[in-house]
Amino acid sequence: MVDWDVVIIGGGPAGLSAAIYLARENLKTLILEKQLSGGLMAQTAKVDNYPGVAVGTSGFEIAQTMEQQAKKCGAQIQFDDVKNLVQLDKKWQIETSTEKILAKTVVIASGTKYRHLGVKGEEEFLGRSIHFCATCDGAFYQNKTIAVIGGGNSAIEELPFLAKFARKIYLLVRSEIRATDSLWQDVQPLIKSGQVEMIKPASVQEITSENNQMTGLKYLHSQDVKELLIDGIFVFIGLIPQIDFIDNLNINRDEQGFIQAKNNMTNYEGLFVCGDIKSGATRQIATAGADGVKTALEISRYLK
Ligand code: NDP
């Protein structure tokens, strides 16, 4: 059985950046990734704000390049789902769906998943008419009418991509626009042309349906419940940490569940954390990458 110096859980920008630095230090480094390298970045159609990369490169392309670089530096990637972490004497045992792996240190870089609306009718239409990824599902809505829910960077950033397909987009914002000014400016032509129509305040109450087909949604606007008839819904209302596999540990977390750390080490010896899942993270590709690098340097020091 290989005894790894470092096992990184999650192959997003944080995990891959950590792997590049660790492997270059000749540390035996394994990345365990559940599905596809890149995490949420891989689902972003167009990245304009990652320094050093051409404007408009897809997140998927950046992820593939990072993965190749990590492998070239000597890291290994295994596609497997981590189920449990057990602290042994001076080692960690990582239990995946297929095996048990031993490592001197572990990095939690498992990122976040999309927050759901939590309203009546949502579960029934997840993946059918309710989506969380514009790159993956936007093309299904050619010439259709859709709603985008959310007022943060994710919702506003995906509007231009969705507008390539949808004839009409209702943007439902619960309170205020929270996206950066530059993202907000980018969508002004779509708002002026009427292709994007903002409804604010709008709090989604229920997903409506008929004969097992989604028909739209009901939302609260001031004191009134109103209804929208639409073909699809894209929900971008924030992120929650992916941490099912640490249920048996008492890791310090903030009130939203994000992991707290000092110099990227959790309250457990040899258990590190980086990227979007870390409490206080800025949640940008560049900062996730930088946090991965910082973690690698901390681990290198720790192992020496
Ligand atoms: P945010 O947490 O930034 O914003 C969430 C938005 O969803 C808010 O408008 C919030 O409204 C709304 N919301 C939350 N819950 C509900 C609900 N139940 N019903 C309706 N609306 C709701 O999340 P994002 O997903 O936009 O972004 C996540 C992180 O990723 C952020 O840190 C963001 O900066 C980062 N990011 C950065 C990008 C970039 O820089 N290019 C691109 C994409 C993401 P309210 O204000 O009322 O709470």
Boltz pocket constraint, residues with backbone or C-beta under 6 A from the ligand:
constraints:
  - pocket:
      binder: B
      contacts: [[A, 49], [A, 116], [A, 117], [A, 149], [A, 150], [A, 151], [A, 152], [A, 153], [A, 154], [A, 155], [A, 157], [A, 172], [A, 173], [A, 174], [A, 175], [A, 176], [A, 178], [A, 202], [A, 203], [A, 204], [A, 236], [A, 237], [A, 238], [A, 239], [A, 281], [A, 282], [A, 283], [A, 284]]
      max_distance: 6.0
